[in-house]
Amino acid sequence: CLPANQERFANGKLVTVQFHPSAQVVMTAGHDRSVSLFQVDGIRNPKIQSIYLESFPIYKARFSVDGEQVIATGTHHSMFFVYDMIAGTIIPIPKVRGVEEKFLRNFELSPDGSFMLLTGTSGYLHLLSMKTKELISTMKVNGRCTASAFTPDSSKIYSYSKEGEVFIWDVRSRKCLHKFEDEGSLEGKCIAVSKNNQYVACGSSSGVVNLYTTDACFKENHPKPVKAIMNLVTSATCVTFNPTTEILAVASRDTDEAVKLV
């Protein structure tokens, strides 16, 4: 196959590559302050459009669940942008009322399309309404939160702290249901929940990715991993399950070609 973005290579580091949820479109976004969309046909992969965000190097960009919006956060900004693909307009969200953060970088979108979870500093997690982009509630973990993941039914959130603890939240009541320690974790980096809600994968700074059953995560404070994946030698910065929960991808951005499929 040809490079997906061959009609417009980025001038800076790419931080996001994501397929559209329903169309044959791929999005790239990065430090050159632009979001680009390409039609994936495997022959030419023509560029659909590029959106340039003035003095806004992108930290993370994601399609909304319905595929109608792109949400982008910056590397050093407390604001974020929403690109409405239907109307073709770029909407800046300058400040979310009630969210006192210097930078807003990391976020997750709930699978049912209702919520956006912003990771704040000092362990704060801000739950926003996806429709209005307004604050619903704030939760707090002990220490610093480094990664979060919604369960497939959007009813719960797993939050992974820098100290290696995982907190399980109920989305409706915003109460902490349980917390457990990730075995041997020196510093939590990334977390993923499988699409069938059977497994939770936790990746840490040592490069080890621990795979747990969700049952063990709920019942025990020190669950034993079903499997500890030791193939990465640098920090595990990305863990993702495939849609059928048969493959787990683990990757590290600290070195070239550090991607393993388990």
C-alpha positions as CSV (number, residue, x, y, z in Angstrom):
1,C,0.0,0.0,0.0
2,L,1.0,3.6,-0.6
3,P,1.5,5.9,2.4
4,A,-2.0,6.9,3.6
5,N,-0.9,10.6,3.7
6,Q,1.2,10.7,0.6
7,E,-0.6,13.7,-0.8
8,R,0.4,15.8,2.2
9,F,3.2,14.6,4.4
10,A,3.4,16.6,7.7
11,N,6.2,19.0,8.3
12,G,6.5,18.0,11.9
13,K,6.0,14.9,14.1
14,L,2.7,13.2,13.7
15,V,0.9,12.6,17.0
16,T,-2.4,11.1,15.8
17,V,-3.4,8.7,13.0
18,Q,-7.0,7.5,13.2
19,F,-9.5,5.9,10.9
20,H,-13.0,7.5,10.6
21,P,-15.6,5.3,12.5
22,S,-17.8,4.8,9.4
23,A,-16.2,6.3,6.2
24,Q,-13.0,5.2,4.4
25,V,-11.2,8.2,5.7
26,V,-8.0,8.5,7.7
27,M,-7.0,11.6,9.8
28,T,-3.5,12.7,10.6
29,A,-2.6,15.5,13.0
30,G,0.6,16.7,14.5
31,H,3.1,19.3,15.6
32,D,2.9,21.2,12.3
33,R,-0.4,22.6,13.6
34,S,-2.6,20.9,11.1
35,V,-5.3,18.2,10.8
36,S,-5.5,16.4,7.5
37,L,-8.1,14.0,6.1
38,F,-7.5,11.5,3.3
39,Q,-9.8,9.2,1.3
40,V,-8.3,5.7,1.7
41,D,-8.6,4.0,-1.7
42,G,-5.2,2.3,-1.7
43,I,-4.5,3.7,-5.2
44,R,-4.0,7.4,-4.7
45,N,-5.3,8.1,-1.2
46,P,-6.4,11.6,-2.3
47,K,-6.4,14.4,0.3
48,I,-9.9,15.6,1.2
49,Q,-8.7,18.6,3.2
50,S,-6.3,20.1,5.7
51,I,-7.2,22.4,8.6
52,Y,-4.5,24.7,9.9
53,L,-4.8,25.8,13.6
54,E,-2.7,29.0,14.1
55,S,0.1,28.6,16.7
56,F,-1.5,25.4,18.0
57,P,0.8,22.4,17.8
58,I,-1.5,19.4,18.3
59,Y,-1.1,17.0,21.2
60,K,-4.0,14.7,20.4
61,A,-6.9,14.6,17.9
62,R,-9.9,12.2,17.7
63,F,-13.0,11.7,15.7
64,S,-16.2,11.9,17.6
65,V,-18.1,8.6,17.9
66,D,-20.7,9.7,15.2
67,G,-17.8,10.8,13.0
68,E,-19.2,14.3,12.6
69,Q,-16.5,16.1,14.6
70,V,-12.8,16.2,15.2
71,I,-11.6,17.2,18.7
72,A,-8.0,18.5,19.0
73,T,-6.0,19.5,22.0
74,G,-2.7,21.4,22.0
75,T,0.7,20.8,23.5
76,H,0.6,24.0,25.7
77,H,-2.9,25.3,25.8
78,S,-5.9,25.3,28.1
79,M,-8.3,25.6,25.2
80,F,-9.2,23.0,22.5
81,F,-10.8,23.0,19.1
82,V,-13.8,21.2,17.6
83,Y,-13.9,20.9,13.9
84,D,-17.5,20.3,12.7
85,M,-17.1,18.3,9.5
86,I,-20.7,18.6,8.4
87,A,-20.7,22.5,8.6
88,G,-17.0,22.8,7.8
89,T,-16.4,25.1,10.7
90,I,-13.7,25.3,13.4
91,I,-15.1,26.0,16.8
92,P,-12.6,27.1,19.5
93,I,-13.5,26.1,23.1
94,P,-11.6,28.8,24.9
95,K,-12.4,27.9,28.5
96,V,-14.5,25.2,30.1
97,R,-16.3,26.8,33.1
98,G,-15.2,25.1,36.3
99,V,-12.0,23.6,34.8
100,E,-9.0,25.4,36.2
101,E,-6.1,23.9,34.2
102,K,-3.1,25.5,32.7
103,F,-2.8,22.8,30.0
104,L,-5.4,20.4,28.6
105,R,-3.8,17.7,26.6
106,N,-5.0,14.2,27.2
107,F,-8.7,13.2,26.8
108,E,-10.9,10.2,26.1
109,L,-14.3,10.0,24.4
110,S,-16.9,7.6,25.7
111,P,-17.9,4.8,23.3
112,D,-21.6,5.9,23.4
113,G,-20.7,9.4,22.4
114,S,-22.1,11.1,25.5
115,F,-18.9,12.1,27.4
116,M,-15.5,13.6,27.0
117,L,-13.0,13.0,29.8
118,L,-10.2,15.5,30.2
119,T,-7.1,14.5,32.2
120,G,-6.1,17.4,34.4
121,T,-3.1,17.9,36.6
122,S,-2.8,16.8,40.3
123,G,-5.0,13.8,39.7
124,Y,-8.1,15.7,38.6
125,L,-10.4,14.2,35.9
126,H,-13.0,16.4,34.3
127,L,-16.1,14.8,32.8
128,L,-17.7,17.0,30.1
129,S,-20.9,16.6,28.1
130,M,-20.0,15.8,24.5
131,K,-23.1,17.7,23.3
132,T,-22.4,21.0,25.1
133,K,-18.7,20.6,26.0
134,E,-19.7,21.8,29.5
135,L,-18.4,20.4,32.8
136,I,-20.6,17.7,34.4
137,S,-18.4,16.7,37.3
138,T,-14.8,16.4,38.5
139,M,-13.2,13.3,40.0
140,K,-9.8,13.0,41.7
141,V,-7.3,10.2,42.0
142,N,-4.5,10.0,44.5
143,G,-1.3,11.2,42.9
144,R,-1.2,12.1,39.2
145,C,-3.4,10.5,36.6
146,T,-1.6,9.5,33.4
147,A,-4.2,7.5,31.4
148,S,-7.9,6.7,31.4
149,A,-10.2,4.3,29.5
150,F,-14.0,4.0,29.3
151,T,-15.6,0.5,29.5
152,P,-17.3,-0.5,26.2
153,D,-20.8,0.3,27.7
154,S,-19.5,3.8,28.8
155,S,-20.7,3.1,32.4
156,K,-17.3,3.0,34.1
157,I,-13.9,4.6,33.8
158,Y,-10.5,3.1,34.6
159,S,-8.0,5.7,35.6
160,Y,-4.3,4.8,35.9
161,S,-2.1,6.9,38.2
162,K,1.6,7.7,37.9
163,E,2.0,5.8,41.1
164,G,0.8,2.5,39.6
165,E,-2.7,2.4,41.0
166,V,-5.9,1.9,39.0
167,F,-9.2,3.6,40.1
168,I,-12.5,2.3,38.8
169,W,-15.2,5.0,38.6
170,D,-19.0,4.8,38.1
171,V,-19.8,7.4,35.4
172,R,-23.3,8.0,36.6
173,S,-22.6,8.6,40.3
174,R,-18.9,9.7,39.7
175,K,-18.0,7.5,42.8
176,C,-14.9,5.4,43.0
177,L,-16.1,1.8,43.0
178,H,-12.7,0.1,43.6
179,K,-9.0,0.6,43.3
180,F,-6.2,-1.9,42.7
181,E,-2.4,-1.9,42.3
182,D,-0.9,-2.8,39.0
183,E,1.7,-5.4,39.8
184,G,5.3,-4.2,39.7
185,S,4.4,-0.9,38.2
186,L,7.0,1.8,38.8
187,E,5.0,4.4,36.8
188,G,1.7,4.0,35.0
189,K,1.7,5.1,31.4
190,C,-1.3,3.7,29.4
191,I,-4.4,1.6,29.9
192,A,-7.0,-0.1,27.6
193,V,-10.2,-2.1,28.1
194,S,-11.1,-4.8,25.6
195,K,-14.2,-4.3,23.5
196,N,-15.9,-7.4,25.1
197,N,-15.1,-6.0,28.6
198,Q,-13.1,-9.2,29.4
199,Y,-9.6,-7.7,29.8
200,V,-7.8,-4.7,31.1
201,A,-4.2,-4.0,29.9
202,C,-1.9,-1.7,31.9
203,G,1.4,-0.5,30.4
204,S,4.1,1.0,32.6
205,S,7.4,2.9,32.3
206,S,9.5,-0.3,32.6
207,G,7.9,-1.5,29.3
208,V,6.0,-4.3,31.0
209,V,2.3,-4.6,30.0
210,N,0.1,-6.5,32.5
211,L,-3.1,-8.2,31.3
212,Y,-5.9,-8.6,33.9
213,T,-9.4,-10.1,33.7
214,T,-12.0,-7.4,34.6
215,D,-13.4,-9.7,37.3
216,A,-10.0,-9.7,39.1
217,C,-9.8,-5.9,38.8
218,F,-13.1,-5.5,40.6
219,K,-12.6,-8.0,43.3
220,E,-9.0,-7.8,44.4
221,N,-6.7,-5.0,45.6
222,H,-3.6,-6.9,44.3
223,P,-4.8,-8.9,41.3
224,K,-2.4,-11.3,39.6
225,P,-2.0,-10.6,35.8
226,V,-3.2,-13.4,33.5
227,K,-0.1,-12.5,31.5
228,A,2.8,-10.1,31.8
229,I,4.1,-9.0,28.4
230,M,7.8,-8.2,28.6
231,N,8.7,-7.6,25.0
232,L,9.2,-3.8,25.2
233,V,12.5,-2.6,26.6
234,T,11.4,1.1,26.8
235,S,8.3,2.7,28.3
236,A,5.0,1.2,27.1
237,T,3.2,4.3,25.8
238,C,0.3,2.7,23.9
239,V,-1.9,-0.4,24.4
240,T,-4.9,-1.2,22.2
241,F,-7.1,-4.2,21.7
242,N,-8.5,-5.1,18.3
243,P,-12.3,-5.1,18.0
244,T,-12.6,-8.9,18.5
245,T,-10.4,-9.0,21.6
246,E,-8.0,-11.5,19.9
247,I,-5.0,-9.3,19.5
248,L,-3.4,-6.7,21.8
249,A,-1.0,-4.2,20.3
250,V,1.7,-2.8,22.7
251,A,4.0,0.0,21.6
252,S,6.6,2.4,22.8
253,R,7.2,5.8,21.2
254,D,10.7,6.0,22.9
255,T,12.4,4.0,20.2
256,D,11.8,3.2,16.5
257,E,9.7,0.2,15.5
258,A,8.8,-0.8,19.0
259,V,5.4,-2.3,18.2
260,K,4.4,-5.8,19.2
261,L,1.2,-7.7,18.5
262,V,0.2,-10.3,21.1
